[in-house]
Every structure is written in structure tokens, then in C-alpha cells.
């Protein structure tokens, strides 16, 4: 089995485990999504900063159009999509949610 196949199986495994964990957290779907996004944003910002420092590059250098598409993508995919996903985990459980997804 190649590296790609192992990476795919590992990603599917961790996605399933995370879905079971997310489905049991006693918060609203919006609260779970907000906590996930705050934590994720911190780690992404830290990673981007470390890359910029280590390569002497500019931190957060992008044009306004790229930032606009990123914001739109985040609003639709992360804010709405993930909140609905977390709510479906709470209502019908991880097995059915993952089957539908």
C-alpha cells in the first residue's frame, strides 16, 4: 500500500473519530463551531507567522481580492456548513451524518 492510500485511510479514520467526539460535546452546534474556529485560527496564524519568520517572507501578504474570496469561502463553508454539520451530528448521530456526507 502506498503513502497516498495510507494517508487517505488515516484521514478517514481521524474524521470518523472526530465526528464521534464532536457529536458528544454538550454545546450548541454554533458554540462548537466557534470554539473550533478560534482554536484553528490561532494555530493557522502561528504557523503562518513561523513560516514568514523562517523564510523572511511577508506575513499575510495577499491582495484584497484574495482576502475577499477567502472571507466569502469562510462564511459559506465554515460558518454555515460546519454549523449544520455539527447540528446533524447532534440530531442523527455520527454514523448517519457521515453516511449522508
N, C-alpha and C positions, 0 to 999 in steps of 0.2 A: 504494500500500500504506500502510495506516495505522500509527500508532505502536504499537498493540497487536500487530499482526501482526509488525512488526519486532522488538518485544521478545520475542515468543514464539519467533521463529526464532533470535534471539541466545541466548536461554536454552537452547534445544535444542542449538545449536552448542556452547556452553560446557559443557553437561552431557556431551556426547559426548566432547569433548576431555579434560575432567577424568576421565572414566571410563577413557580410554586411559592417562592419566598414572597414576591410582590403580592400575591393573592391572599396572603395571611396577615399582612400588616394592617393593624387596626386604625387606619387613617382613611380619609376620603380619597377618591381617585385623584382629585386635584391636589391634595396635600402630598400624596406620594409623588406625583409628577413634579411638583415644585421642589421637594426635597432632592429628588434625583437630579433635577436640572441644576440646582445650586451646587451640589457636590460635583457633578460632572463639569460644570463651567469652571469651578476652581481648578480642577485637575488639568483641564484643557489649557486654561490661561497659564498655569505653572509650566506645563510642557512647552507651550509656545514661547514663553519667556526664556526658558532654559535653552531652547534651540536658537533663539535670536542672540543670546549672550554667547553661546559656544561657537556660532558661525559669524559673529559680528554683523548680523543682518538687522533689518529694521523690524521692530516689534509691531505687529498689527498693521502692516503696510498693505493696503488694498485700496482700490478706487471706490467711489461712492456707489457705483452701480453694483459692484460685487457685494458690498455690505447690504445693499437693498435686497438683492436676491437671497442672501443668507438670512436676513430678517424675515422675509416672506416665507422661506422654506421652514424656518424655525417655528413661525406662528402656525403654519398649517400642519406640518409633520409632527413637531414635538409637542406643542401646546394642545392642539385639538386631537391629533391622532393617538398620542400616548395616553392622554387622559381617558379617551374612550376605551383604549386597550386595557388600562388598569381597572376601569369600571367593569368591563366584561369579565376580567379575572375574578372580580368580587362577586358578580352575579351568577355566572355559569361555571366558574372554576377554570383552572389552567388546562385541563385535558380538552374540554370543548372549545375553549378560546384558541388554543394552539391548532386544533383541527380546522377551525374556521379560518384562521390566519394563514 
